[in-house]
C-alpha cells in the first residue's frame, strides 16, 4: 500500500520526522527538483503506481509522498519531497533541502535548454547539503517528456552536455542521467530505483 501525504510549509514545520515515517531499517528522504511543468509530480506518481494524467496541477510549496521500499533484506521508509518549481515558491525551498539523502533533478526536453537555470538549482541545493568523497550525494538527472517526439527541443548532444556539465562543475555529486517519460514509464523505475538503492548500499557500507 502506498500512502501519499501532503503538507503546506507551515504544517510541515509543526511535524517531526518520526511523525511522517514509520520505524524501519532505514528512513530516507529524497527530493524532486526542477522548474514548474517539467513533469516532477507525474514522474513520482508514475513510479508509485498512481498512473498518468494530462491535467496539470501546480504543486503548492511541497508534496510529500511516503513509499515503503524493500531492497534485498532491508526495508526502508522513503519519503519523496516533491518541491514546487515555480519562482513564487523559491523562498520556501531552503526549508525542504535539509537532511536529504539524495535527489532527482528533472528538465523538460520539449523546452529550450537553459544550463544557467540548471546551475541555479544545483547551487541552491548545495547551500544546504555538503557532499564529499566520504559522504556521497546521489543525484539522478532526468531528461523528461521524451515521448513527445514532435515537440523535442533538446537534442541528444545537448542531453549529453547536461551530464558532462554535472561531472565537470559538480564533481562531488554522484550523478547519472536517464531519459524518461511519465506517460509510457520509460526510464522512470530505473531512475528512482538507482537513487534509492545506491543510497541504501552506501548507508549499509558504513555500518
Secondary structure, DSSP 8 states (H G I E B T S, - for coil): --EEEEE-HHHHHT--GGGTS---SEEEEEEEE--TTSSHHHHHHHHTT----S------SEEEEEEEEEETTEEEEEEEEEE--SGGGGGGTHHHHTT-SEEEEEEETTS---HHHHHHHHHHHTTT----SSS-EEEEEEEE-TT-GGG--S-HHHHHHHHHHHHHH-TTEEEEEEEE-TTT-TTHHHHHHHHHHHHHHHHHHT-
